[in-house]
Amino acid sequence: MPARDMEGKAAVVCASSRGLGRASARAIALRGAKVAICARRGGDAAEAARAIAEEAGVETWPCAADVSTAEGVRAFIQGAGERFGGIDVLVCNAGGPPAGGFEQFSDADWERAVQLTLMSAVRQVREALPFMKGRGYGRIVFICSSSAREMLDSMVLSNVLRPAVVGLSKSLSRELASERILVNVAAPGTILTDRVMQTRRARAEREGVPVEKLLQEVAEGIPLNRIGDPAEFGALVAFLASPEASYITGTVLLADGGRVRGY
């Protein structure tokens, strides 16, 4: 068990009923913080909040909200800020844009990707800052992708927009330093979430091969020779949210098993 060094802190984790968001919410809760959790479906948020509260012994607050929309972001973050009396940690998260090459996407596709990947992050920070300033402690962590550091084949939307989120993070890290709000990016490589399994199963069915074969091929391209576990990524986010990360801001930290070749 990690040290419970975040007791008394309030964390808001967007899109957190499953996958990397849920792993991050769980890891932060295990450090003792109260956690607000949202999902498009209220039942999913409630289930995740119940399970995390039971395991970590902390207060959780579920909310039905779609963080790809301005209304959803406002409802979730304002509700959490009012419920907890302030926000100490904001974990910005939303689903990733679809895979594909440049010629596959229309203007409407690009606009949807901008709203989901970039503008959702902008709105999450904008809504949270009034609840974060003046508390003497603040952490903003953007869940991004390794495509922020090294482009991925057939992921043009992600390759363009993830670096924009990194630019936002770097700018905020300087603007908010005087408020003692630290801002960083946690960038996962291939992590064995439900979404990853769904895409690999669909590909395995199309190609008529076992899904285990595809997963092994992915693992062989990673120096550690395995796919990451969501809990490993959650631990990185919780570290960046914790008092331990008191002199870290404006950075991108990868959890990718060494796959990215760049510095």
Kinemage of the C-alpha trace (Angstrom):
@kinemage 1
@onewidth
@group {chain A} dominant
@subgroup {mainchain}
@vectorlist {calphas} color= white
{ca met a 1} P 0.000 0.000 0.000
{ca pro a 2} L 1.274 3.521 -0.786
{ca ala a 3} L 1.753 6.073 1.964
{ca arg a 4} L -1.479 7.890 2.802
{ca asp a 5} L 0.078 11.282 2.211
{ca met a 6} L -2.974 12.875 0.562
{ca glu a 7} L -5.502 12.689 3.392
{ca gly a 8} L -7.597 15.846 3.485
{ca lys a 9} L -6.985 16.500 -0.235
{ca ala a 10} L -9.783 16.534 -2.823
{ca ala a 11} L -9.159 15.133 -6.296
{ca val a 12} L -11.265 15.349 -9.452
{ca val a 13} L -10.551 12.665 -12.054
{ca cys a 14} L -12.326 13.059 -15.374
{ca ala a 15} L -13.617 10.085 -17.396
{ca ser a 16} L -12.761 7.765 -14.534
{ca ser a 17} L -15.196 4.853 -14.438
{ca arg a 18} L -12.790 2.567 -16.308
{ca gly a 19} L -9.409 2.337 -17.980
{ca leu a 20} L -6.616 4.770 -17.212
{ca gly a 21} L -8.958 7.237 -15.525
{ca arg a 22} L -10.237 4.642 -13.089
{ca ala a 23} L -6.719 3.372 -12.370
{ca ser a 24} L -5.667 6.953 -11.622
{ca ala a 25} L -8.657 7.628 -9.363
{ca arg a 26} L -8.011 4.400 -7.458
{ca ala a 27} L -4.304 5.136 -6.959
{ca ile a 28} L -5.027 8.663 -5.710
{ca ala a 29} L -7.705 7.341 -3.338
{ca leu a 30} L -5.271 4.771 -1.951
{ca arg a 31} L -3.096 7.726 -0.911
{ca gly a 32} L -6.025 8.977 1.168
{ca ala a 33} L -7.625 11.682 -0.994
{ca lys a 34} L -11.334 12.186 -1.558
{ca val a 35} L -12.097 11.528 -5.217
{ca ala a 36} L -14.792 12.699 -7.641
{ca ile a 37} L -15.475 10.286 -10.498
{ca cys a 38} L -17.480 10.799 -13.674
{ca ala a 39} L -18.706 8.781 -16.627
{ca arg a 40} L -21.266 9.315 -19.374
{ca arg a 41} L -23.529 6.776 -17.653
{ca gly a 42} L -24.360 7.486 -14.058
{ca gly a 43} L -24.440 3.805 -13.157
{ca asp a 44} L -20.848 3.345 -14.326
{ca ala a 45} L -19.665 6.298 -12.242
{ca ala a 46} L -21.558 5.053 -9.188
{ca glu a 47} L -20.084 1.545 -9.479
{ca ala a 48} L -16.526 2.846 -9.774
{ca ala a 49} L -17.026 5.272 -6.888
{ca arg a 50} L -18.447 2.522 -4.671
{ca ala a 51} L -15.613 0.100 -5.411
{ca ile a 52} L -12.882 2.697 -4.872
{ca ala a 53} L -14.453 4.012 -1.664
{ca glu a 54} L -14.719 0.484 -0.287
{ca glu a 55} L -11.117 -0.418 -1.124
{ca ala a 56} L -9.460 2.856 -0.120
{ca gly a 57} L -11.686 3.910 2.757
{ca val a 58} L -12.223 7.422 1.408
{ca glu a 59} L -15.155 9.596 0.397
{ca thr a 60} L -16.010 9.433 -3.299
{ca trp a 61} L -18.557 11.356 -5.344
{ca pro a 62} L -19.954 9.985 -8.629
{ca cys a 63} L -21.399 12.138 -11.387
{ca ala a 64} L -22.948 11.431 -14.785
{ca ala a 65} L -21.163 13.778 -17.187
{ca asp a 66} L -19.768 13.772 -20.722
{ca val a 67} L -16.464 15.657 -20.516
{ca ser a 68} L -16.295 16.049 -24.292
{ca thr a 69} L -18.946 18.777 -23.861
{ca ala a 70} L -18.733 22.135 -22.110
{ca glu a 71} L -21.929 21.371 -20.179
{ca gly a 72} L -20.613 18.038 -18.943
{ca val a 73} L -17.301 19.496 -17.772
{ca arg a 74} L -19.063 22.331 -15.957
{ca ala a 75} L -21.541 20.057 -14.204
{ca phe a 76} L -18.885 17.618 -13.022
{ca ile a 77} L -16.167 20.001 -11.865
{ca gln a 78} L -18.435 22.606 -10.301
{ca gly a 79} L -20.369 19.849 -8.570
{ca ala a 80} L -17.185 18.295 -7.201
{ca gly a 81} L -15.768 21.634 -6.090
{ca glu a 82} L -18.942 22.450 -4.203
{ca arg a 83} L -19.201 18.952 -2.727
{ca phe a 84} L -15.630 18.945 -1.412
{ca gly a 85} L -15.310 22.653 -0.676
{ca gly a 86} L -12.414 23.040 -3.109
{ca ile a 87} L -10.170 21.062 -5.444
{ca asp a 88} L -6.529 20.172 -4.820
{ca val a 89} L -5.943 17.781 -7.723
{ca leu a 90} L -7.349 17.796 -11.242
{ca val a 91} L -6.684 14.854 -13.540
{ca cys a 92} L -7.648 15.871 -17.079
{ca asn a 93} L -8.788 12.931 -19.147
{ca ala a 94} L -11.076 12.106 -22.066
{ca gly a 95} L -11.272 9.337 -24.617
{ca gly a 96} L -8.734 9.401 -27.419
{ca pro a 97} L -9.566 10.357 -31.008
{ca pro a 98} L -10.118 7.544 -33.533
{ca ala a 99} L -7.286 5.898 -35.421
{ca gly a 100} L -6.739 6.580 -39.102
{ca gly a 101} L -4.664 8.360 -41.724
{ca phe a 102} L -4.958 11.920 -42.984
{ca glu a 103} L -7.201 11.214 -46.003
{ca gln a 104} L -9.809 9.428 -43.895
{ca phe a 105} L -10.941 12.476 -41.937
{ca ser a 106} L -13.264 15.343 -42.840
{ca asp a 107} L -13.427 18.798 -41.291
{ca ala a 108} L -16.173 17.497 -39.005
{ca asp a 109} L -13.915 14.658 -37.841
{ca trp a 110} L -11.125 17.096 -37.060
{ca glu a 111} L -13.503 19.376 -35.167
{ca arg a 112} L -14.785 16.478 -33.055
{ca ala a 113} L -11.213 15.449 -32.265
{ca val a 114} L -10.295 19.013 -31.255
{ca gln a 115} L -13.303 19.187 -28.939
{ca leu a 116} L -12.562 15.797 -27.372
{ca thr a 117} L -8.789 15.974 -26.989
{ca leu a 118} L -7.864 19.645 -26.679
{ca met a 119} L -10.922 21.689 -25.759
{ca ser a 120} L -12.040 19.204 -23.104
{ca ala a 121} L -8.670 19.719 -21.389
{ca val a 122} L -8.948 23.500 -21.706
{ca arg a 123} L -12.448 23.464 -20.196
{ca gln a 124} L -11.516 21.109 -17.370
{ca val a 125} L -8.745 23.445 -16.240
{ca arg a 126} L -10.859 26.580 -16.680
{ca glu a 127} L -13.656 25.200 -14.518
{ca ala a 128} L -11.307 23.838 -11.841
{ca leu a 129} L -9.022 26.833 -11.299
{ca pro a 130} L -11.451 28.912 -9.206
{ca phe a 131} L -11.687 25.942 -6.809
{ca met a 132} L -7.899 25.384 -6.793
{ca lys a 133} L -6.396 28.841 -6.364
{ca gly a 134} L -5.532 30.095 -2.913
{ca arg a 135} L -5.262 26.663 -1.295
{ca gly a 136} L -1.449 26.544 -1.245
{ca tyr a 137} L -1.429 23.131 -2.934
{ca gly a 138} L -2.420 22.182 -6.428
{ca arg a 139} L -1.729 19.519 -9.000
{ca ile a 140} L -2.978 19.297 -12.578
{ca val a 141} L -2.133 16.092 -14.426
{ca phe a 142} L -3.045 15.632 -18.082
{ca ile a 143} L -3.482 12.020 -19.202
{ca cys a 144} L -2.107 12.137 -22.707
{ca ser a 145} L -0.392 9.558 -24.953
{ca ser a 146} L 3.097 8.609 -26.003
{ca ser a 147} L 2.147 10.173 -29.367
{ca ala a 148} L 2.919 13.473 -27.651
{ca arg a 149} L 6.589 12.447 -27.855
{ca glu a 150} L 6.737 10.142 -30.870
{ca met a 151} L 4.190 9.865 -33.664
{ca leu a 152} L 2.205 6.662 -34.053
{ca asp a 153} L 1.328 5.135 -37.410
{ca ser a 154} L -2.303 5.641 -38.496
{ca met a 155} L -2.982 7.993 -35.575
{ca val a 156} L -2.857 11.394 -37.277
{ca leu a 157} L -5.470 13.013 -35.030
{ca ser a 158} L -3.633 11.966 -31.895
{ca asn a 159} L -0.237 12.898 -33.388
{ca val a 160} L -1.455 16.455 -34.026
{ca leu a 161} L -3.550 17.121 -30.926
{ca arg a 162} L -1.642 15.408 -28.109
{ca pro a 163} L 1.348 17.769 -28.545
{ca ala a 164} L -1.131 20.660 -28.274
{ca val a 165} L -2.112 19.387 -24.812
{ca val a 166} L 1.575 19.265 -23.883
{ca gly a 167} L 1.896 22.891 -24.995
{ca leu a 168} L -1.069 23.790 -22.814
{ca ser a 169} L 0.504 21.991 -19.858
{ca lys a 170} L 3.841 23.749 -20.279
{ca ser a 171} L 2.201 27.172 -20.538
{ca leu a 172} L 0.059 26.530 -17.459
{ca ser a 173} L 3.043 25.293 -15.465
{ca arg a 174} L 4.595 28.746 -15.736
{ca glu a 175} L 1.399 30.742 -15.326
{ca leu a 176} L 0.288 28.849 -12.216
{ca ala a 177} L 3.637 28.426 -10.455
{ca ser a 178} L 3.010 31.417 -8.198
{ca glu a 179} L -0.176 29.693 -7.006
{ca arg a 180} L 1.833 26.570 -6.137
{ca ile a 181} L -0.160 24.633 -8.709
{ca leu a 182} L 2.099 22.127 -10.472
{ca val a 183} L 1.184 20.970 -13.963
{ca asn a 184} L 2.456 17.832 -15.707
{ca val a 185} L 1.601 15.284 -18.372
{ca ala a 186} L 1.446 11.524 -17.794
{ca ala a 187} L 1.825 9.780 -21.136
{ca pro a 188} L 1.029 6.063 -21.414
{ca gly a 189} L 2.311 3.666 -24.006
{ca thr a 190} L 0.365 0.454 -24.533
{ca ile a 191} L -1.546 -0.343 -21.344
{ca leu a 192} L -3.845 -3.366 -21.093
{ca thr a 193} L -7.149 -1.540 -20.694
{ca asp a 194} L -10.551 -2.771 -21.868
{ca arg a 195} L -10.263 -0.478 -24.889
{ca val a 196} L -6.948 -1.999 -25.942
{ca met a 197} L -8.390 -5.486 -25.578
{ca gln a 198} L -11.474 -4.547 -27.613
{ca thr a 199} L -9.416 -3.195 -30.502
{ca arg a 200} L -7.102 -6.218 -30.477
{ca arg a 201} L -10.036 -8.658 -30.360
{ca ala a 202} L -11.682 -6.895 -33.292
{ca arg a 203} L -8.454 -7.062 -35.299
{ca ala a 204} L -7.916 -10.717 -34.366
{ca glu a 205} L -11.410 -11.528 -35.608
{ca arg a 206} L -10.842 -9.681 -38.896
{ca glu a 207} L -7.522 -11.400 -39.506
{ca gly a 208} L -8.531 -14.813 -38.184
{ca val a 209} L -5.692 -15.044 -35.664
{ca pro a 210} L -5.653 -15.548 -31.886
{ca val a 211} L -5.784 -12.318 -29.890
{ca glu a 212} L -2.880 -13.632 -27.796
{ca lys a 213} L -0.697 -13.579 -30.920
{ca leu a 214} L -1.436 -9.903 -31.537
{ca leu a 215} L -0.770 -9.004 -27.912
{ca gln a 216} L 2.558 -10.838 -28.024
{ca glu a 217} L 3.543 -8.939 -31.165
{ca val a 218} L 2.866 -5.671 -29.339
{ca ala a 219} L 4.858 -6.839 -26.321
{ca glu a 220} L 7.829 -7.760 -28.500
{ca gly a 221} L 8.080 -4.131 -29.656
{ca ile a 222} L 8.493 -2.951 -26.060
{ca pro a 223} L 11.949 -3.223 -24.426
{ca leu a 224} L 10.429 -4.603 -21.215
{ca asn a 225} L 8.754 -7.247 -23.419
{ca arg a 226} L 5.314 -6.807 -21.904
{ca ile a 227} L 2.252 -4.590 -22.032
{ca gly a 228} L 1.689 -2.281 -19.081
{ca asp a 229} L -0.886 -2.775 -16.349
{ca pro a 230} L -3.359 0.061 -15.635
{ca ala a 231} L -2.271 0.098 -11.980
{ca glu a 232} L 1.286 0.927 -13.073
{ca phe a 233} L 0.046 3.973 -14.948
{ca gly a 234} L -2.257 4.955 -12.097
{ca ala a 235} L 0.728 4.937 -9.741
{ca leu a 236} L 2.483 7.503 -11.961
{ca val a 237} L -0.535 9.816 -11.951
{ca ala a 238} L -0.915 9.477 -8.177
{ca phe a 239} L 2.764 10.289 -7.687
{ca leu a 240} L 2.427 13.460 -9.757
{ca ala a 241} L -0.661 14.369 -7.722
{ca ser a 242} L 1.070 13.763 -4.400
{ca pro a 243} L 3.239 15.880 -2.075
{ca glu a 244} L 6.226 13.791 -3.209
{ca ala a 245} L 6.191 15.540 -6.599
{ca ser a 246} L 6.730 18.948 -5.014
{ca tyr a 247} L 9.468 20.130 -7.409
{ca ile a 248} L 8.168 18.642 -10.658
{ca thr a 249} L 6.229 20.849 -13.056
{ca gly a 250} L 6.091 21.400 -16.798
{ca thr a 251} L 7.218 17.864 -17.621
{ca val a 252} L 6.029 14.895 -19.665
{ca leu a 253} L 6.555 11.554 -17.931
{ca leu a 254} L 6.183 8.382 -19.982
{ca ala a 255} L 4.906 5.032 -18.751
{ca asp a 256} L 5.620 2.987 -21.853
{ca gly a 257} L 8.104 0.262 -20.949
{ca gly a 258} L 10.813 2.084 -22.882
{ca arg a 259} L 9.091 1.948 -26.281
{ca val a 260} L 9.559 5.602 -27.259
{ca arg a 261} L 13.016 6.037 -28.761
{ca gly a 262} L 13.275 9.797 -28.326
{ca tyr a 263} L 14.631 11.545 -25.273
